[in-house]
Amino acid sequence: MHISPIALFDNDLPLQILPGLDQKSALGNLVSMLMYGSFIFFIFFGQKIQIRIMLLEIDGTVKKLEFMKNDAKNLLFKTIKEVGKPALDPATTLNRLLEQFLISPVDMDPAGIVWKFDHLLDVRDTKFKDDVKSISPAADDSQVNNLENLVEGALALNTIFRIIRHFYLLGKKTSSFYIILQLQMILPLVMQEADALVGACKAFSQGQPIGDGIGPLVVSRLMKDKEKRKVEKDMVVAETLIEGRKVFVTKAEGPGGNVGKPGDAIRRIVEEQEGKVSMIIMLEEEAQKFKIPVYAMIVKQSIQEAILPMKKSISDAVDPTLARIKSLILERSKEGDVVIVAGIGNTMGVAQ
């Protein structure tokens, strides 16, 4: 007997739909639509949203840098007034100092660029000191050197702030993803350096020794109770004996913040000894001219530690370093030889 397919759906057998099937299907379709929609949305607008988020983060950092820059500037004004006792308001001169910059010399002649830099740095250093002296008539030479270092620290913070703000505004104006991304990537390192400079400014204002002063601190022990004389620019030298070896010890003149010209001091000592020097613990052209063996000794520290107040772990390295220097002198020279030891670094808070 032939049965029509329609008979299967007769009145006696109505079509039954499982409960909730329509709701689940509709929900699935909605989720799919949302997923596809969000995917398409992020294709067209995802990078713009990411740029906005990064700009918000960078904006907060720029504001923090501005606060740090202003904090250093206020500390500078306060210290100048307390130490220098200027007759007139130093704000105009200091603002001009904080906006200064150095134009690098033409580097087409690699053989002569070092001497060009040397000359420019000398001119800049002299001008800086003269400007600081003009607004700090009551400050002595050591205080002027400290104030100069404080100006340098505030200038560095101001420069960092201006550069970061420049690229922030440029990225914001152009909506360039790559400018903003690169800026965001370097910000942690920039902020680390800025934090160190803030600490350095506080040390400079109080004349505290910094990590970079470990070299002068070591050689100051060898100079103790010895007659000292000034040699070249802002450098002092003393003569001592170490088991029959004549040792000339040189460092920047302290206790003001100063690095001096150690290369010139070494050259002068070598010339005075007519090149008869058995070893130098420092690198300089005169060593090459007279074929003098050169040795170097360092105390490990980070860049941040070098400009922050000297840590105990760094100051504790003085005695071991002294012992190593003496051992090196005994190993590499004989009785009657002449040796030069130069303590390189900022001599703030470290006297002769």
C-alpha positions as CSV (number, residue, x, y, z in Angstrom):
1,M,0.0,0.0,0.0
2,H,1.4,3.4,-1.0
3,I,1.6,6.0,1.8
4,S,2.0,9.6,0.9
5,P,4.9,11.4,2.8
6,I,2.4,14.0,3.8
7,A,0.6,11.4,5.8
8,L,3.4,11.3,8.2
9,F,2.6,14.7,9.4
10,D,-1.1,14.2,9.8
11,N,-3.2,15.7,12.6
12,D,-2.5,12.7,14.7
13,L,1.4,13.3,14.6
14,P,2.0,17.1,15.0
15,L,5.6,18.5,14.6
16,Q,7.4,18.7,17.9
17,I,10.3,21.2,18.6
18,L,12.7,20.5,21.4
19,P,12.3,23.1,24.2
20,G,15.0,25.9,24.1
21,L,16.2,25.0,20.6
22,D,15.2,28.4,19.1
23,Q,16.7,30.3,22.0
24,K,20.1,28.5,21.7
25,S,20.2,29.0,18.0
26,A,19.4,32.7,18.3
27,L,22.1,33.1,21.0
28,G,24.7,31.3,18.9
29,N,23.9,33.5,15.9
30,L,24.2,36.6,18.1
31,V,27.6,35.5,19.5
32,S,28.8,34.8,16.0
33,M,27.7,38.2,14.8
34,L,29.4,39.9,17.7
35,M,32.6,38.0,17.1
36,Y,32.7,38.8,13.4
37,G,31.7,42.4,14.1
38,S,34.4,42.9,16.8
39,F,36.9,41.3,14.4
40,I,36.0,43.7,11.6
41,F,35.9,46.6,14.1
42,F,39.4,45.9,15.4
43,I,40.8,45.5,11.9
44,F,39.7,49.1,11.1
45,F,40.0,50.7,14.6
46,G,42.2,48.5,16.7
47,Q,45.4,50.4,16.1
48,K,43.7,53.7,16.8
49,I,42.5,52.4,20.1
50,Q,46.0,51.1,20.9
51,I,47.5,54.5,20.0
52,R,45.1,56.3,22.3
53,I,46.0,53.9,25.2
54,M,49.7,54.4,24.6
55,L,49.3,58.2,24.4
56,L,47.5,58.2,27.7
57,E,50.4,56.3,29.3
58,I,53.1,58.6,27.7
59,D,51.1,61.7,28.7
60,G,51.3,60.6,32.3
61,T,55.1,60.0,32.0
62,V,55.6,63.4,30.4
63,K,53.8,65.1,33.2
64,K,56.0,63.2,35.7
65,L,59.1,64.3,33.9
66,E,57.9,67.9,33.9
67,F,57.4,67.7,37.7
68,M,60.9,66.2,38.1
69,K,62.4,68.9,35.9
70,N,60.6,71.7,37.9
71,D,61.7,70.1,41.2
72,A,65.3,70.1,40.1
73,K,65.0,73.7,38.9
74,N,63.5,74.8,42.2
75,L,66.2,73.1,44.1
76,L,68.8,74.9,41.9
77,F,67.2,78.3,42.6
78,K,67.0,77.6,46.3
79,T,70.7,76.5,46.5
80,I,71.9,79.4,44.4
81,K,70.2,81.9,46.8
82,E,71.4,80.1,49.9
83,V,75.0,79.6,48.8
84,G,75.7,82.2,46.2
85,K,73.6,85.0,47.8
86,P,73.1,86.9,44.5
87,A,72.2,90.6,44.7
88,L,69.7,90.3,41.9
89,D,67.2,87.6,41.0
90,P,69.1,84.9,39.2
91,A,66.0,83.4,37.5
92,T,66.7,85.0,34.1
93,T,70.4,83.8,33.9
94,L,69.5,80.4,35.2
95,N,66.7,79.9,32.7
96,R,69.1,80.8,30.0
97,L,71.7,78.3,31.3
98,L,69.1,75.6,31.4
99,E,68.3,76.1,27.7
100,Q,71.9,75.9,26.5
101,F,73.2,73.2,24.1
102,L,76.4,72.2,22.5
103,I,76.7,72.0,18.7
104,S,78.9,69.0,17.7
105,P,81.8,69.8,15.4
106,V,82.0,68.7,11.8
107,D,83.1,65.0,11.9
108,M,84.2,64.7,8.3
109,D,87.8,64.6,9.6
110,P,87.9,61.7,12.1
111,A,91.5,62.3,12.9
112,G,90.8,65.8,14.2
113,I,87.4,65.5,15.8
114,V,88.7,64.6,19.3
115,W,90.6,67.8,19.6
116,K,87.7,69.8,18.3
117,F,85.5,68.3,21.0
118,D,88.1,69.0,23.6
119,H,88.3,72.6,22.6
120,L,84.5,73.0,22.6
121,L,84.1,71.4,25.9
122,D,86.8,73.6,27.4
123,V,85.0,76.7,26.1
124,R,81.7,75.4,27.4
125,D,83.1,74.6,30.8
126,T,84.7,78.0,31.2
127,K,81.5,79.8,30.1
128,F,79.4,77.7,32.5
129,K,81.7,78.5,35.4
130,D,81.8,82.2,34.6
131,D,78.0,82.3,34.4
132,V,77.6,80.4,37.7
133,K,80.1,82.7,39.4
134,S,78.3,85.8,38.1
135,I,75.1,84.8,40.0
136,S,76.9,83.3,43.1
137,P,79.2,86.1,44.3
138,A,79.4,84.6,47.8
139,A,80.4,81.1,46.7
140,D,84.0,79.9,46.9
141,D,85.6,77.8,44.2
142,S,84.5,74.5,45.6
143,Q,80.9,75.7,46.0
144,V,81.0,77.1,42.4
145,N,82.0,73.7,41.2
146,N,79.2,72.1,43.1
147,L,76.7,74.6,41.8
148,E,78.0,74.0,38.2
149,N,77.3,70.3,38.7
150,L,73.8,71.1,40.0
151,V,73.1,73.3,36.9
152,E,74.3,70.4,34.7
153,G,71.9,68.0,36.4
154,A,69.0,70.4,36.1
155,L,70.0,71.0,32.4
156,A,70.0,67.3,31.7
157,L,66.5,66.8,33.2
158,N,65.2,69.8,31.2
159,T,66.7,68.4,28.0
160,I,65.2,64.9,28.6
161,F,61.8,66.5,29.3
162,R,62.0,68.6,26.1
163,I,63.0,65.7,23.9
164,I,60.4,63.3,25.2
165,R,57.7,66.0,25.0
166,H,58.7,66.8,21.4
167,F,58.3,63.2,20.3
168,Y,55.1,62.8,22.3
169,L,53.5,65.9,20.6
170,L,54.9,64.7,17.2
171,G,53.4,61.3,17.6
172,K,50.1,62.7,18.9
173,K,49.9,65.1,15.9
174,T,50.7,62.6,13.2
175,S,49.1,59.6,14.9
176,S,52.2,57.7,13.9
177,F,52.0,54.2,15.5
178,Y,55.8,53.7,15.1
179,I,56.8,57.0,16.7
180,I,54.5,56.3,19.7
181,L,55.6,52.7,20.0
182,Q,59.3,53.5,20.0
183,L,58.7,56.3,22.5
184,Q,56.8,53.9,24.8
185,M,59.5,51.3,24.6
186,I,62.3,53.6,25.7
187,L,60.4,55.3,28.5
188,P,61.3,52.9,31.3
189,L,65.0,53.5,30.6
190,V,64.5,57.2,30.3
191,M,62.6,57.3,33.6
192,Q,65.4,55.3,35.3
193,E,67.9,57.9,34.1
194,A,65.7,60.8,35.2
195,D,65.2,59.3,38.7
196,A,69.0,59.0,39.0
197,L,69.5,62.7,37.9
198,V,67.0,63.8,40.5
199,G,69.0,62.0,43.2
200,A,72.2,63.4,41.7
201,C,70.9,67.0,42.0
202,K,70.2,66.5,45.6
203,A,73.7,65.2,46.1
204,F,75.2,68.1,44.2
205,S,73.2,70.7,46.3
206,Q,74.7,69.2,49.5
207,G,78.2,68.5,48.1
208,Q,77.9,64.7,48.8
209,P,80.4,62.2,47.2
210,I,78.8,60.3,44.3
211,G,79.6,56.9,42.9
212,D,81.8,58.4,40.1
213,G,84.1,59.7,42.9
214,I,85.5,56.3,43.8
215,G,88.6,56.9,41.6
216,P,89.5,60.2,43.3
217,L,88.6,58.7,46.7
218,V,91.1,55.8,46.2
219,V,94.0,58.0,45.2
220,S,93.3,60.5,47.9
221,R,94.4,57.8,50.4
222,L,97.7,57.7,48.6
223,M,97.9,61.5,48.8
224,K,97.2,61.7,52.5
225,D,99.8,63.8,54.4
226,K,101.8,64.3,51.2
227,E,102.8,67.7,49.7
228,K,100.5,68.5,46.8
229,R,100.9,70.9,43.9
230,K,98.6,72.1,41.2
231,V,99.3,70.8,37.7
232,E,97.4,71.8,34.6
233,K,93.7,72.7,34.8
234,D,92.0,71.8,38.1
235,M,94.4,68.9,38.8
236,V,96.6,68.3,41.8
237,V,99.6,65.9,42.0
238,A,101.5,64.4,45.0
239,E,104.6,62.3,45.2
240,T,104.8,59.2,47.4
241,L,106.9,56.1,47.7
242,I,105.7,52.5,47.5
243,E,108.5,50.0,48.3
244,G,111.2,52.0,46.5
245,R,109.0,53.1,43.6
246,K,108.4,56.8,43.0
247,V,104.7,57.2,42.5
248,F,103.0,60.3,41.2
249,V,99.4,60.4,42.2
250,T,97.0,62.8,40.5
251,K,93.3,63.7,40.8
252,A,90.9,66.5,40.2
253,E,91.1,69.3,42.8
254,G,88.4,68.8,45.4
255,P,86.3,68.8,47.4
256,G,84.1,70.7,44.9
257,G,82.5,68.8,42.0
258,N,85.2,68.6,39.4
259,V,86.7,66.1,36.9
260,G,89.6,68.3,35.8
261,K,91.8,67.4,32.9
262,P,93.6,64.2,33.9
263,G,95.1,63.6,30.4
264,D,96.8,67.0,30.5
265,A,98.1,66.3,34.0
266,I,99.6,62.9,33.0
267,R,101.2,64.5,30.0
268,R,102.8,67.1,32.1
269,I,104.2,64.6,34.6
270,V,105.5,62.4,31.8
271,E,107.2,65.4,30.2
272,E,108.7,66.4,33.6
273,Q,110.2,62.9,33.9
274,E,111.4,63.0,30.3
275,G,109.4,60.0,29.4
276,K,111.1,57.8,32.0
277,V,107.9,56.3,33.4
278,S,107.6,52.5,33.8
279,M,103.8,52.3,33.9
280,I,100.7,54.4,34.0
281,I,97.4,53.3,35.5
282,M,95.4,55.5,32.9
283,L,95.3,55.8,29.1
284,E,96.8,58.8,27.4
285,E,98.6,59.7,24.1
286,E,101.8,60.4,25.9
287,A,101.9,56.8,27.0
288,Q,101.9,55.8,23.3
289,K,104.5,58.4,22.4
290,F,107.0,57.0,25.0
291,K,105.8,53.4,24.8
292,I,104.8,53.3,28.4
293,P,102.7,50.3,29.6
294,V,99.2,51.3,30.5
295,Y,96.9,49.6,33.0
296,A,93.3,50.3,34.0
297,M,91.3,49.4,37.1
298,I,87.6,49.9,37.6
299,V,85.0,49.5,40.4
300,K,81.9,48.1,38.9
301,Q,78.8,50.2,39.2
302,S,75.8,51.1,37.1
303,I,75.4,54.4,35.3
304,Q,72.7,55.4,37.8
305,E,75.0,54.5,40.8
306,A,77.8,56.6,39.2
307,I,75.7,59.9,39.7
308,L,73.9,59.0,42.8
309,P,75.3,59.5,46.4
310,M,78.0,57.0,46.9
311,K,76.7,53.7,48.3
312,K,78.4,51.9,51.1
313,S,79.1,48.9,48.8
314,I,81.1,51.2,46.5
315,S,83.0,53.0,49.3
316,D,83.9,49.7,50.8
317,A,85.8,48.9,47.6
318,V,88.5,51.6,48.4
319,D,90.8,49.3,50.5
320,P,90.7,46.3,48.1
321,T,91.3,48.6,45.2
322,L,94.3,50.2,46.9
323,A,95.7,46.8,47.7
324,R,95.2,45.8,44.0
325,I,97.0,49.0,42.8
326,K,100.0,48.4,45.1
327,S,100.1,44.7,44.1
328,L,100.1,45.8,40.4
329,I,102.8,48.3,40.9
330,L,105.0,45.7,42.7
331,E,104.4,43.1,40.0
332,R,105.0,45.4,37.0
333,S,107.8,47.7,38.2
334,K,111.1,47.5,40.1
335,E,112.7,49.7,42.7
336,G,113.7,53.1,41.4
337,D,111.0,53.1,38.7
338,V,108.6,56.0,38.3
339,V,104.9,55.2,38.3
340,I,101.8,57.4,37.6
341,V,98.4,56.7,39.2
342,A,95.5,58.8,38.2
343,G,92.1,58.8,40.0
344,I,89.5,59.5,37.3
345,G,86.1,60.7,38.2
346,N,84.1,63.5,39.9
347,T,85.8,64.6,43.0
348,M,82.8,66.1,44.7
349,G,83.1,65.7,48.5
350,V,86.6,64.2,48.1
351,A,89.4,66.4,49.3
352,Q,93.1,65.9,48.5
